[in-house]
Amino acid sequence: MLPKAPESTIPGKNTTLSIPGSSDRFSTSALMERIPSRWPRPTWHAPWKNYRVISGHLGWVRSIAFDPANEWFCTGSADRTIKIWDLASGTLKLTLTGHIEQIRGLAVSQRHTYLFSAGDDKQVKCWDLEQNKVIRSYHGHLSGVYCLALHPTIDILLTGGRDSVCRVWDIRTKAHVSALTGHDNTVCSVFARPTDPQVVTGSHDTTIKFWDLVAGRTMCTLTHHKKSVRAMALHPKEKAFASASADNVKKFNLPKGEFLHNMLSQQKTIINSMAVNEDGVLATGGDNGSLWFWDWKSGHNFQQDQTIVQPGSLESEACIYALSYDVSGSRLVSCEADKTIKMWKEDLTATPETHPINFKPPKDIRRY
């Protein structure tokens, strides 16, 4: 009878190999799978479905913002109005008029009963929602204003526009605090953070810039994209953000802006909007009406949806201009070119068995 072989050499068992000149030890199965893999296993997410279509605007719906108490949301349109909707029922509560061209940006204050709006008429307005009227206007942009954001901890408003400048305003005094100059084309996306970099902007010039708010100058410029950066999304928990361009969706670390990875598919359209919730579901909306959902951690595209153009609109009006999650992250609202607002939520009947992860590492996209 032959002596029993050591367990580590029994065929079929994972043997541990020591690679000469290296202290690393790998199992054979791990070596076969090339671990550490460049493609982390995606987290399972339930698919999202459209459960409500809201009509009421007479033009393209360009912008959205949520009430911090999560009771209502507001939308801005090419019909020059701002409409406030009840989140639970989708019914219209109020219409605000005052802009003379389309409204491209909205933000609701966390600390005051204020709503801020910006549009192609070069105007930036502050609305008091207790009186439902404009109480302040901020003058200084030389062309249309495409985006705006509120600083989370100080009473400062940031606006970016076609004049290639991100302007900083004191909310209360209306003072033009500073002009963040350096972009060579339209500033079309902006977000603010409590710590440096307190301001991050994306532009049609293909770059993303981090700004020192106190000094009013650029801290660094990210040049990873090759096309216009029309949308960015700051993760609500992690110190990271995503940016979208027609070439790809990319993730970056904060505060230094280290490039993390590309998303693992290409939407192959101009991406106008994006949003991410705490569960790590990133949504991107395209010029062709495509609404894609991604696993934030791995970059896996787990759902590709296509918005349905509502009757009375042209087929060419399948376009998503703005996306935002509600405060809970359980509902997604899309603002579209067919003049409607669509509401989405997870399909609660879905399970990993009914909707398994169909993950294959792409051959045509580099992760890094």
C-alpha angles and dihedrals in degrees: 000000000000118000114258112264118240110269093242091064099047108120114252094028120111104257121202115231127197113213113218113251093017133091090205117108122204133186115232092241089052090050090051090052090046094235130210077061124205087220113063117206109265123242113243116249129181114247118257125235136194110248104167139029117198121200128188109101118099096209142033112312105232110170145025140190133178131227109247089232089056094232099114143006134207132219132198123210147188085251085076094243135113114216125196117210134192107246097212098048104020091230123146113255103173145354121213121199129188109101117099097204136033119307114235104170138041134174133174120212119241093207106034137041089253133129120194125204136182134185152164089285088076088245128132113192137190114210123198104219092201090061096026093224141104111271100171139021126197115215126193112084113114095206142012118327111229105179143012139186138183122230108244098225110022131049096257130128123205123203131180129191154155091294087074092242132116107212126204119212135187102233096212103040096032087228117158097234098185146331116235102212128180107090117109096210143022117327101224104166135036139166134179133218133192093239134042125324082044093172128041122181134188123202147189085246085077095245136112117212131200113209135207099222095197096049093034094226141112117276095188142339124225113211101178097115123077097197136045115304099224100163141029133179126200114212109241093224111017127069092244141090139198128224129199132214134156088261098055149314112263135189126218135186125238141257096016101033099237110175109246106182148304122262110255101244137042120234088201095214139083106284110216101176145017139179136181131199132206091264089064099252110145117195124195126190123205140206089246094056095260116147112193128187122208138188103243096211101050102021092236115155102224100173136029114192131176122212115236113232109233121238113274094037130099119256087239088064092078095118133127112215103173139017131188138165119223118247092271093050091228097106128051123200123201124197113209147191093241086073093252137114115221126201123209135190138172118279099244092195092063121102134180086259096053094040107027121186108266097200124168119160106243119243097204100052127068114220092210 
